[in-house]
Amino acid sequence: MTTLIKTKSEAASELSDLSVSVSPHVKSGESVEKIMWTVVACLLPPLILSVMIFGLRSLLITMIGVGSCVTTEAVSQRLLRKPVRIRDGSAVITGMLLAYVIPPGVPLWMPIPGAFMAIFVTKILMGGIGFNIFNPALIGRAFLMAGYPVAMTSAWVFPSRVDAISTATPLYVMKHYGISGLVEKFGPLSSIRHDFFLGIQPGCIGETSALLILAGGLFLLFKGYVTWHIPVSVLGSIGFFTWVFGGEAMFSGPPLLAILSGGAMLGAFFMATDYVTSPNNRTGKIIFGVGIGALTVLIRLRGGYPEGVCYAVLLMNPLTPTLDRWFKPKRFGTRVS
């Protein structure tokens, strides 16, 4: 019987071939930067349409929002002696989303304090990207609503081929005057659904066109950057609860108009699906989305403000760790009782 004796160098060489690196062990060509800039690209078509129907003011507000967010992040990271990571695109997305949920008629300086709250207070002070509890853009919007309520609720304009005149949003009309008031102001229901789907309606800069937001959201689904669970559960629950409680009688509300109006589409695809502030597991995502939809309808119907997506998402954000903890996937090898 032959005894094989290996030298230390030979043994070390074999062990090096069997070494295991730190997780994750399954890698792809995706990166944070690539995902973020893809989202930015998906958000550009609604901006182009907004410029076409509301004018260059939409572009200026968006540019100021993006510039304020990027500048705030760069200065904050430099002052706190942290690596400056503005190239990852996250601050650009925050600036765009912040501008998209602002009326086109607000003063041009309005995005600046919102950007400070969104980036410095909500993101940087929480530890940077990946550590924020709340959606930064929505915190910025909530701050602007609290600090400048008149500008944030009265700077609406109606898109027109010739000019833009001051008007009320569809959600405001439905809340205070019902479907009959909506028809009187915007025309037949079939025409309203058509215009609202395309984006010809008064509203915030980037949330009027359901078609373009849906196209961007479907592309993110195709790329695998988001899953269907949150968008479908958010929009489905908004439509269902509006149908049940949103009419003059039970089960008579307008579910499609509720989905096409306000920030429902933008919130479902680009706000609620934020990686950091939404659950990771499927069951948690569905519960998270249904909660957002239910709170949105509750705020729209019973609150003092006709829109509820912003506050619904922010109210559900802190529940994300709990939902992840409650619905942990089973580990391989554990006994199921």
C-alpha positions in Angstrom: 0.0 0.0 0.0 1.5 3.3 -1.1 1.4 6.3 1.2 1.0 9.7 -0.5 2.8 12.5 1.3 2.0 16.0 0.2 4.1 19.1 0.9 2.6 22.1 2.6 2.6 24.1 -0.6 0.7 21.3 -2.5 -1.9 21.2 0.3 -2.3 25.0 0.3 -2.7 25.0 -3.4 -5.6 22.5 -3.3 -7.3 24.4 -0.4 -7.1 27.7 -2.3 -9.1 26.0 -5.1 -11.8 25.1 -2.6 -12.1 28.5 -0.9 -15.4 30.3 -0.7 -15.7 34.0 -1.0 -18.1 36.3 0.8 -21.8 36.2 -0.4 -23.5 36.8 -2.7 -22.4 33.8 -4.7 -24.8 34.3 -7.6 -23.8 37.4 -9.6 -25.0 39.1 -12.7 -24.1 42.0 -14.9 -26.5 44.3 -13.1 -25.3 47.0 -10.7 -26.9 49.8 -8.6 -25.8 52.4 -11.2 -27.2 50.5 -14.1 -30.6 49.9 -12.3 -30.8 53.6 -11.2 -30.0 55.0 -14.6 -32.5 52.6 -16.3 -35.2 54.0 -13.9 -34.1 57.5 -14.9 -34.6 56.6 -18.6 -38.1 55.2 -17.8 -39.0 58.4 -16.1 -38.1 60.6 -19.1 -41.2 60.1 -21.3 -43.6 61.5 -18.7 -41.4 64.6 -18.4 -41.4 65.1 -22.2 -45.2 64.9 -22.3 -45.4 67.3 -19.3 -43.3 69.9 -21.2 -45.5 69.5 -24.2 -48.8 70.1 -22.3 -47.7 72.3 -19.4 -44.7 74.2 -21.0 -41.0 74.6 -20.2 -41.8 75.4 -16.6 -42.1 71.6 -16.0 -38.6 71.1 -17.3 -37.2 73.9 -15.2 -38.8 72.6 -12.0 -37.5 69.1 -12.7 -33.9 70.4 -13.5 -33.9 72.4 -10.2 -35.2 69.4 -8.3 -32.5 67.1 -9.7 -29.8 69.7 -9.3 -30.8 70.4 -5.7 -30.8 66.7 -4.8 -27.5 66.0 -6.4 -25.8 69.1 -4.9 -27.2 68.3 -1.4 -26.0 64.8 -1.6 -22.5 65.7 -2.8 -22.0 68.5 -0.2 -23.4 66.4 2.6 -21.2 63.5 1.9 -18.1 65.7 1.5 -18.8 67.5 4.8 -19.4 64.2 6.6 -16.2 62.8 5.1 -18.0 60.1 3.3 -17.4 58.9 -0.3 -19.2 61.1 -2.8 -21.6 58.7 -4.7 -23.6 61.0 -6.9 -22.8 59.0 -10.0 -25.0 56.1 -8.9 -28.1 58.0 -10.0 -30.1 57.6 -6.8 -30.1 61.4 -6.1 -31.2 62.0 -9.7 -34.2 59.7 -9.3 -35.1 61.4 -6.0 -35.0 64.8 -7.7 -37.1 63.7 -10.6 -39.7 62.0 -8.5 -39.8 65.0 -6.2 -40.5 67.3 -9.1 -43.0 64.9 -10.6 -45.2 65.1 -7.5 -45.2 69.0 -7.5 -47.8 71.1 -9.4 -46.4 72.8 -12.5 -47.4 76.2 -11.3 -45.3 76.4 -8.1 -42.5 78.9 -7.7 -39.2 77.7 -9.2 -37.4 77.7 -5.9 -39.9 75.3 -4.4 -38.0 72.0 -5.1 -34.9 73.3 -3.1 -36.2 72.9 0.5 -37.9 69.7 -0.6 -34.6 68.3 -1.9 -32.9 69.2 1.4 -35.5 67.3 3.4 -35.4 64.4 0.9 -31.6 63.9 0.7 -30.0 65.3 3.8 -32.6 64.6 6.5 -34.2 61.4 5.1 -31.2 59.8 3.4 -27.9 61.1 4.5 -28.7 61.4 8.3 -30.2 57.9 8.1 -26.8 56.4 6.9 -27.0 56.9 3.2 -28.4 54.8 0.4 -29.9 51.6 1.7 -30.6 52.8 5.2 -33.4 55.3 4.9 -36.7 54.2 6.4 -39.0 56.4 4.3 -39.1 57.2 0.6 -37.0 60.3 0.3 -38.9 62.0 -2.5 -42.2 61.6 -0.7 -40.8 63.0 2.5 -39.7 66.0 0.5 -43.3 66.3 -0.9 -44.9 65.9 2.5 -42.6 68.7 3.9 -43.6 71.0 1.0 -47.3 70.2 1.7 -46.9 71.1 5.3 -44.8 74.2 4.8 -46.4 75.6 1.6 -49.9 74.2 1.5 -51.4 77.0 -0.7 -48.8 76.7 -3.4 -48.9 72.9 -3.4 -52.7 72.8 -3.7 -53.6 75.7 -5.9 -50.9 75.8 -8.6 -52.7 73.5 -11.0 -53.1 74.3 -14.7 -55.2 72.7 -17.4 -53.4 71.4 -20.4 -54.4 73.2 -23.6 -53.1 73.4 -27.1 -53.1 77.2 -26.8 -52.5 78.1 -23.2 -52.8 76.8 -19.6 -55.5 78.1 -17.3 -55.8 77.6 -13.6 -58.1 74.8 -12.6 -58.9 72.0 -10.1 -57.6 68.5 -10.3 -60.0 65.6 -11.2 -59.6 64.1 -7.7 -60.6 67.5 -6.2 -63.7 67.6 -8.4 -64.7 64.0 -7.7 -64.2 64.5 -4.0 -66.4 67.6 -3.7 -68.8 67.4 -6.7 -68.9 63.7 -7.5 -69.0 62.1 -10.9 -71.6 64.5 -12.2 -69.3 67.4 -11.4 -66.4 65.6 -13.2 -68.5 65.1 -16.3 -69.7 68.7 -16.2 -66.1 70.0 -16.1 -64.2 67.5 -18.2 -66.8 66.0 -20.6 -68.3 62.5 -21.1 -66.8 59.6 -19.1 -65.5 57.9 -22.2 -63.6 61.0 -23.2 -62.4 61.5 -19.6 -60.9 58.0 -19.4 -59.2 58.4 -22.8 -57.7 61.8 -21.9 -56.6 60.7 -18.4 -55.0 57.5 -19.8 -53.0 59.6 -22.3 -52.2 62.3 -19.8 -54.3 65.2 -20.9 -55.5 66.3 -17.4 -54.5 68.8 -14.7 -52.1 67.3 -12.2 -48.6 67.2 -10.9 -45.7 67.4 -13.4 -45.0 63.7 -13.9 -48.1 61.8 -12.8 -50.7 62.7 -15.4 -50.0 60.1 -18.2 -51.0 56.6 -17.1 -49.9 55.3 -20.5 -46.3 56.5 -20.3 -45.9 55.5 -16.6 -47.3 52.1 -17.4 -44.8 51.7 -20.3 -41.9 52.5 -18.0 -43.2 50.3 -15.3 -43.6 47.3 -17.7 -40.1 47.8 -18.9 -38.8 47.6 -15.3 -40.9 44.4 -14.9 -39.4 43.0 -18.1 -35.9 43.7 -16.9 -36.7 42.1 -13.5 -35.9 45.2 -11.5 -39.3 45.1 -9.9 -41.9 42.4 -9.6 -45.7 42.6 -10.2 -46.7 42.1 -6.6 -46.7 45.7 -5.4 -47.9 47.6 -8.5 -50.8 45.1 -9.0 -51.8 45.0 -5.4 -51.7 48.8 -5.1 -53.7 49.5 -8.2 -56.1 46.6 -7.7 -56.9 47.7 -4.1 -57.3 51.3 -5.1 -59.8 50.2 -7.8 -61.6 47.7 -5.5 -62.0 50.0 -2.5 -63.1 52.9 -4.7 -65.7 50.7 -6.4 -67.0 49.7 -3.0 -66.9 52.9 -1.1 -66.3 55.7 -3.6 -69.7 56.2 -5.1 -73.0 57.7 -4.0 -74.1 54.2 -3.0 -72.1 51.1 -2.1 -70.5 49.3 -5.1 -71.0 52.3 -7.4 -67.6 54.1 -7.4 -65.4 54.7 -10.5 -62.5 52.3 -10.1 -60.8 53.1 -13.4 -60.9 56.8 -12.9 -59.4 56.4 -9.4 -56.5 54.5 -10.9 -56.0 56.9 -13.8 -56.2 60.1 -11.6 -53.7 61.5 -9.3 -50.5 59.7 -8.3 -51.8 56.2 -8.3 -49.8 54.9 -11.3 -46.6 56.8 -10.5 -46.8 55.7 -6.9 -47.5 52.0 -7.7 -44.6 51.6 -10.1 -42.0 54.1 -9.0 -42.6 55.0 -5.4 -43.9 51.9 -3.6 -41.4 49.6 -5.3 -38.4 51.4 -3.9 -35.9 48.6 -2.9 -35.0 50.0 0.5 -38.5 51.0 1.8 -40.5 48.0 0.5 -40.6 44.3 1.6 -38.5 41.7 -0.1 -40.8 38.7 0.0 -43.9 38.1 -2.1 -46.5 37.9 0.6 -45.1 41.0 2.3 -45.2 42.9 -1.0 -48.8 42.1 -1.6 -49.9 43.1 2.0 -47.7 46.2 1.6 -49.4 47.1 -1.7 -53.0 46.4 -0.4 -52.2 48.6 2.6 -51.1 51.5 0.4 -54.2 51.1 -1.8 -56.6 51.0 1.2 -55.0 54.0 2.9 -55.0 55.9 -0.4 -58.7 55.5 -0.8 -59.4 56.2 2.9 -57.5 59.5 2.6 -59.1 60.4 -0.7 -62.6 59.8 0.6 -62.4 60.9 4.2 -59.3 63.1 4.5 -59.1 66.8 3.9 -56.8 66.4 0.9 -58.1 64.8 -2.3 -54.9 62.8 -2.9 -53.6 60.1 -0.6 -50.8 58.1 -2.4 -48.0 60.1 -0.8 -49.1 59.6 2.8 -50.2 56.0 2.2 -46.8 55.0 1.0 -45.1 56.9 3.9 -47.4 55.2 6.5 -46.6 51.8 5.1 -42.8 52.3 4.8 -42.1 51.7 8.5 -43.9 48.3 8.4 -41.4 46.9 5.8 -39.0 45.4 8.4 -42.0 43.8 10.2 -43.4 42.3 7.0 -40.0 40.9 6.1 -39.7 39.4 9.6 -43.2 37.9 9.6 -43.0 36.3 6.2 -39.4 35.0 6.1 -38.9 32.2 3.5 -38.3 28.7 4.9 -34.6 27.7 5.1 -33.6 24.6 3.3 -33.3 21.6 5.6 -35.7 22.8 8.3 -38.5 20.6 9.4 -42.0 21.8 8.6 -44.4 20.9 11.4 
